[in-house]
């Protein structure tokens, strides 16, 4: 399968436009440049301060440390940290976490890793498609397909974000982009590909895999969760009440879909439960996989780009996927346009506030979208079966300006209010915050290069914001005077 068109090359061929400013309540406001230019200085945590080291600009009082660096730091098996850090989650270690389930001295491990002192384990995706310099080592027992170079590494850090060690938790997967944290404290890592077996690849790809942050034995002999479908997975969010899984698809020609997997009757989410289901008779088709279909006043909505005003709310229906393993045709092409709602560039996902946040990174007329934008943040409410547009970014008129943002990708909900978005757009790259009232502010700026940010997530105690600069492959820990970000009122 050919590599997907990058956003940078795609937008270079697209026309610029703009959207009006609308304010419609909590996290329901335009987030384009015009919305905040006049009040930018006091917004968020204040203006960014240039970094003398030329890595990361942060607001005054904030600081960072480099936790891991591709090709520089080493895995405990001796190989260098793999390239292209992407989706990431942090898991708090504590008594009974079972980090060393392979017979190691648990008391010694506790002492080494500083349990009870706020240490954490990061599960870090590596979006490796084949040309990157540092692959995830294909270690025995942890490798799905030795022909693929992606996977995940686990990074143990202390309470201050200092790296203690890093090791392979999944290898032999392809283009691991984002994923999501489960309510039972595991990580679902997503392959953003539809690569079939052939050439260097010994197996089909385009699946979701589960990774345990603590139990190494649980990660042995990787099992694809085929019941979640085979397509260009981006990210997932899991309902803690029902164990339903919501999934984004980053694809074009036609544009991707938003999916819901409903577990079979009697299923109870927990460590090992998804793996057991996948290995059971009929596991490849367990539960029900469906695609989003939106309606407004009874009229079908063909594309999420139709929404231009924050607060726009659609009723939701779900349409079952006929053949989820895509043996004959891609999943997204199995359903006609009049039955589903598509979106260009569906990206990050995060469960919070009783529902699933998810991101559409951008839309252009030339990709079939009805309207143009440079980012939408949506919220799916499972109780009322609705999706609501929370934030929209107008088309960025000048990506070289530090005051402009575009192309939100990964998302995390901040414990201090609002969300943090990883920018993957044109020009200058930021971590962008959006306050609970819908105003965008800069949280960080990449001063190394124009590589995207990935994997933002907070430690459980809210003291550290972890994030990555995908290339050259920095994993970062950001600390400082966290509080509710200013809304500049």
Rosetta blueprint (number, residue, H / E / L):
1 X L
2 X L
3 X L
4 X L
5 X L
6 X L
7 X H
8 X H
9 X H
10 X H
11 X H
12 X L
13 X L
14 X L
15 X L
16 X L
17 X L
18 X L
19 X L
20 X L
21 X L
22 X L
23 X E
24 X L
25 X L
26 X L
27 X L
28 X L
29 X E
30 X E
31 X L
32 X L
33 X H
34 X H
35 X H
36 X L
37 X H
38 X H
39 X H
40 X L
41 X L
42 X L
43 X L
44 X E
45 X L
46 X L
47 X L
48 X E
49 X E
50 X L
51 X L
52 X L
53 X L
54 X L
55 X L
56 X E
57 X E
58 X E
59 X E
60 X L
61 X L
62 X L
63 X E
64 X E
65 X E
66 X E
67 X E
68 X E
69 X E
70 X L
71 X L
72 X L
73 X L
74 X E
75 X L
76 X L
77 X L
78 X L
79 X L
80 X E
81 X L
82 X L
83 X L
84 X L
85 X E
86 X E
87 X E
88 X E
89 X E
90 X E
91 X E
92 X E
93 X L
94 X L
95 X L
96 X L
97 X L
98 X L
99 X L
100 X L
101 X L
102 X L
103 X L
104 X L
105 X L
106 X H
107 X H
108 X H
109 X H
110 X H
111 X H
112 X H
113 X H
114 X L
115 X L
116 X L
117 X L
118 X L
119 X L
120 X E
121 X E
122 X E
123 X E
124 X E
125 X E
126 X E
127 X L
128 X L
129 X L
130 X L
131 X L
132 X L
133 X L
134 X L
135 X L
136 X L
137 X L
138 X L
139 X L
140 X L
141 X L
142 X L
143 X E
144 X L
145 X L
146 X L
147 X L
148 X L
149 X L
150 X E
151 X E
152 X E
153 X E
154 X E
155 X E
156 X E
157 X E
158 X L
159 X L
160 X L
161 X L
162 X L
163 X E
164 X E
165 X E
166 X E
167 X E
168 X E
169 X E
170 X E
171 X E
172 X E
173 X E
174 X L
175 X L
176 X E
177 X E
178 X E
179 X E
180 X E
181 X E
182 X L
183 X L
184 X L
185 X L
186 X E
187 X E
188 X E
189 X E
190 X E
191 X E
192 X E
193 X L
194 X L
195 X L
196 X L
197 X L
198 X E
199 X L
200 X L
201 X E
202 X L
203 X L
204 X L
205 X L
206 X L
207 X L
208 X E
209 X E
210 X E
211 X E
212 X E
213 X L
214 X L
215 X L
216 X L
217 X H
218 X H
219 X H
220 X L
221 X L
222 X L
223 X L
224 X L
225 X L
226 X H
227 X H
228 X H
229 X L
230 X L
231 X L
232 X E
233 X E
234 X E
235 X E
236 X E
237 X E
238 X E
239 X L
240 X L
241 X L
242 X L
243 X L
244 X L
245 X E
246 X E
247 X E
248 X E
249 X E
250 X L
251 X L
252 X L
253 X L
254 X L
255 X L
256 X E
257 X L
258 X E
259 X E
260 X E
261 X E
262 X E
263 X L
264 X L
265 X L
266 X L
267 X L
268 X L
269 X L
270 X L
271 X L
272 X L
273 X H
274 X H
275 X H
276 X H
277 X H
278 X H
279 X H
280 X L
281 X L
282 X L
283 X H
284 X H
285 X H
286 X L
287 X L
288 X E
289 X E
290 X E
291 X E
292 X E
293 X E
294 X E
295 X E
296 X E
297 X L
298 X L
299 X E
300 X E
301 X E
302 X L
303 X E
304 X H
305 X H
306 X H
307 X L
308 X L
309 X L
310 X L
311 X L
312 X L
313 X E
314 X E
315 X E
316 X E
317 X E
318 X E
319 X E
320 X E
321 X L
322 X L
323 X L
324 X L
325 X L
326 X L
327 X L
328 X L
329 X L
330 X L
331 X H
332 X H
333 X H
334 X L
335 X L
336 X L
337 X L
338 X L
339 X L
340 X L
341 X L
342 X E
343 X E
344 X L
345 X L
346 X E
347 X E
348 X E
349 X E
350 X E
351 X E
352 X E
353 X L
354 X L
355 X E
356 X E
357 X E
358 X E
359 X E
360 X E
361 X L
362 X L
363 X E
364 X L
365 X H
366 X H
367 X H
368 X L
369 X L
370 X L
371 X L
372 X L
373 X E
374 X L
375 X L
376 X E
377 X E
378 X E
379 X E
380 X E
381 X E
382 X L
383 X L
384 X L
385 X L
386 X E
387 X E
388 X E
389 X E
390 X E
391 X E
392 X E
393 X L
394 X L
395 X L
396 X L
397 X L
398 X L
399 X L
400 X L
401 X L
402 X L
403 X L
404 X L
405 X L
406 X L
407 X L
408 X E
409 X E
410 X E
411 X E
412 X E
413 X E
414 X L
415 X L
416 X L
417 X L
418 X L
419 X E
420 X E
421 X E
422 X E
423 X E
424 X L
425 X L
426 X L
427 X L
428 X L
429 X L
430 X E
431 X E
432 X E
433 X E
434 X E
435 X L
436 X L
437 X L
438 X L
439 X L
440 X E
441 X E
442 X E
443 X E
444 X E
445 X E
446 X E
447 X L
448 X L
449 X L
450 X L
451 X L
452 X L
453 X E
454 X E
455 X E
456 X E
457 X E
458 X E
459 X L
460 X L
461 X L
462 X L
463 X L
464 X L
465 X E
466 X E
467 X E
468 X E
469 X E
470 X L
471 X L
472 X L
473 X L
474 X E
475 X E
476 X E
477 X E
478 X E
479 X E
480 X L
481 X L
482 X L
483 X L
484 X L
485 X L
486 X E
487 X L
488 X L
489 X L
